Amino acid sequence: MAPSIQRAVLFDLDGTVVHTAPDLAGAANDMRQARGLPALPEAELAPFCSYGGRGMIGKAFERAPGDDGYDALIKEFMTTYERRMTRASHPYDGIRELVSQLAADGIPWGIVTNKPEYMAVPLMDHLAFDPAAGCVIGGDTAGVSKPNPAPIYLACERMGLAPAHCIYVGDSDRDIAAGRAAGTATITAGYGYIPAGENALAWPADRHVASVSELREAITSLWHKP
């Protein structure tokens, strides 16, 4: 049943809506193999996908911003990833059904990601969700990225709703911090790209889910809480 007033659900992209690790890790391994280095297992790289290119370069080459050669590596990674970003990435099982259910209840959805807009929009177009996201806000769309709340404010503006009428779902502490700062309800996607040693249950989200199948109930519970 649709809520009595207009609501919306906003999602992070990588690790929340789309399993992008095959192509993010693939791009890092393409670079390693070009240098005569063995490929790293996708499972080893996946927990760092939430940090995008910075995470991939950090894990695959042990380089961080400010280190010698980092800027060249990150530039190469972005070019390599852009060439293959639609090769194997796919929505998590149940996500297409979830957004269809939300649409049937008259609830729009959108994306707020730290992935650059010039990558996020083509990826979402390629995946052809039905219905399509009502907005796709990249990490550069608002001029700042999460955990700054500005991208979520912009998404709410484009959806025509106040943050208090939206829920934000993400798989990183930056997502939860951004949602709370913007004034949305928040849900931790515990099935996403969470590095070993991080306790997602400790993040101050309103709800925590371990699978996509739990998202529908968590969304409903937030809109009908006492």
C-alpha positions in Angstrom: 0.0 0.0 0.0 1.3 3.4 -0.9 2.0 5.9 1.9 -0.6 8.7 2.4 1.9 11.4 1.3 4.3 11.3 -1.6 7.6 9.5 -0.7 10.7 8.4 -2.5 13.5 6.0 -2.0 17.1 7.0 -3.0 19.9 4.5 -3.4 23.6 4.4 -3.6 24.7 2.7 -6.8 27.8 0.4 -6.4 27.2 -2.3 -3.9 23.6 -1.3 -3.2 21.7 -1.5 -6.5 24.4 -2.8 -8.9 27.1 -5.4 -8.4 29.9 -3.5 -10.2 32.8 -5.4 -8.7 33.3 -7.6 -11.8 34.2 -4.5 -13.9 35.8 -2.4 -11.2 38.0 -5.3 -10.2 38.4 -6.3 -13.8 39.8 -2.9 -14.7 42.3 -3.1 -11.8 43.4 -6.5 -13.0 43.7 -5.4 -16.6 46.2 -2.8 -15.3 48.0 -5.4 -13.2 48.3 -7.9 -16.0 49.6 -5.1 -18.3 52.4 -4.8 -15.8 53.1 -8.5 -15.6 51.4 -8.8 -12.3 49.0 -11.7 -11.5 45.3 -10.9 -11.3 43.8 -10.6 -7.8 40.6 -12.5 -6.9 37.5 -10.4 -7.3 36.5 -11.3 -3.8 39.7 -9.7 -2.5 39.1 -6.5 -4.4 35.3 -6.3 -4.0 35.3 -4.8 -0.4 37.2 -1.8 -1.7 34.8 -1.1 -4.6 32.8 1.3 -2.4 35.8 3.7 -2.7 35.8 3.5 -6.5 39.1 4.1 -8.3 40.8 5.2 -5.1 39.9 1.8 -3.5 41.0 -0.2 -6.5 44.4 1.6 -6.9 44.9 1.3 -3.1 44.3 -2.4 -3.0 45.8 -3.4 -6.4 48.9 -1.2 -6.3 49.2 0.0 -2.7 49.1 3.6 -3.7 47.2 6.4 -2.0 46.5 10.0 -3.0 49.7 11.9 -2.7 51.9 8.9 -3.3 54.3 9.0 -6.3 52.6 7.7 -9.4 49.1 7.8 -7.9 47.7 10.4 -10.2 48.8 8.6 -13.3 47.4 5.3 -12.0 44.1 6.8 -11.1 43.8 8.4 -14.5 44.6 5.1 -16.2 42.1 3.3 -14.1 39.3 5.6 -14.9 40.0 5.2 -18.6 40.3 1.5 -18.3 37.2 1.1 -16.3 35.1 3.4 -18.5 35.9 1.1 -21.5 34.5 -2.0 -19.7 32.1 -0.7 -17.1 29.1 -2.4 -18.7 30.7 -5.7 -19.5 29.7 -7.7 -16.5 28.1 -5.4 -13.9 24.5 -6.3 -13.1 21.7 -5.4 -10.7 21.6 -7.5 -7.5 19.0 -10.2 -7.5 15.7 -8.7 -6.5 16.5 -5.1 -7.2 14.5 -4.9 -10.5 11.5 -6.4 -8.7 11.9 -4.0 -5.8 11.8 -0.9 -7.9 8.8 -2.3 -9.9 7.0 -2.9 -6.6 7.8 0.7 -5.5 6.5 2.0 -8.8 3.3 0.0 -8.4 2.8 1.7 -5.1 3.4 5.1 -6.7 6.8 5.5 -5.0 9.6 6.9 -7.3 13.2 6.0 -6.8 16.6 7.6 -7.6 20.3 7.2 -7.4 22.9 9.2 -5.4 26.4 7.9 -6.0 30.0 9.0 -5.7 30.6 7.5 -9.1 31.2 10.4 -11.6 28.0 11.4 -13.4 29.6 10.7 -16.9 29.9 7.1 -15.8 26.8 6.7 -13.6 24.3 7.9 -16.2 25.5 5.6 -19.1 25.7 2.6 -16.7 22.1 3.2 -15.5 21.0 3.7 -19.2 22.6 0.4 -20.1 20.9 -1.5 -17.3 17.5 -0.1 -18.5 15.6 -0.3 -15.2 11.8 -0.3 -15.6 10.8 2.2 -14.3 14.0 4.2 -14.8 15.4 6.1 -11.8 13.8 9.5 -11.3 17.3 11.0 -10.9 20.9 10.0 -11.1 23.2 12.2 -9.0 26.9 11.5 -9.5 29.7 12.3 -7.2 30.4 15.5 -9.2 26.9 16.6 -9.9 26.5 18.7 -6.8 30.1 19.8 -6.8 30.9 17.7 -3.7 30.5 14.0 -2.9 29.2 12.0 0.0 29.4 12.2 3.0 28.5 15.8 2.3 24.7 15.9 2.2 24.6 18.2 -0.9 24.1 15.3 -3.4 21.1 14.0 -1.4 19.6 17.5 -1.1 19.9 17.8 -4.9 18.3 14.4 -5.5 15.4 15.4 -3.2 15.0 18.7 -5.1 14.9 16.9 -8.4 12.4 14.5 -7.1 10.3 17.4 -5.8 10.3 16.1 -2.2 11.7 17.2 1.2 14.4 15.0 2.6 12.1 14.0 5.5 9.9 12.3 3.0 12.8 10.2 1.5 14.8 7.1 2.5 18.4 6.7 1.5 19.9 3.2 1.2 23.7 2.6 1.0 26.5 0.3 1.8 29.1 2.6 3.4 29.4 4.8 6.5 29.6 7.8 4.1 26.1 7.0 2.8 24.6 6.8 6.2 26.4 10.0 7.3 25.1 11.8 4.2 21.6 10.6 4.6 21.4 11.6 8.3 23.0 15.0 7.6 20.4 15.6 4.9 17.5 14.6 7.1 16.4 11.4 5.3 15.7 8.1 7.0 18.6 5.6 6.3 19.1 1.9 5.6 22.4 0.1 5.6 22.8 -2.4 2.8 24.8 -5.0 4.6 25.1 -7.1 1.6 27.3 -4.5 -0.2 31.0 -3.6 -0.4 31.9 -3.4 3.3 35.7 -3.8 4.0 36.7 -6.5 6.5 36.9 -5.1 10.0 34.2 -2.5 9.5 31.1 -3.2 11.6 28.2 -1.9 9.5 25.8 -2.7 12.4 27.5 0.1 14.3 26.6 2.8 11.7 23.8 5.0 13.0 21.3 3.9 10.3 17.5 3.6 11.1 17.5 0.1 9.7 20.1 -2.6 8.6 19.4 -5.3 6.0 21.5 -8.3 5.2 20.0 -8.9 1.8 17.9 -7.2 -1.0 15.0 -9.4 0.0 14.8 -7.6 3.4 14.7 -4.1 1.8 11.0 -4.0 1.1 10.1 -4.7 4.7 12.6 -2.2 6.0 11.3 0.5 3.7 7.7 -0.2 4.7 8.6 -0.3 8.4 10.2 3.2 8.3 7.1 4.7 6.8 4.8 3.1 9.3 6.8 3.4 12.5 5.0 4.8 15.5 
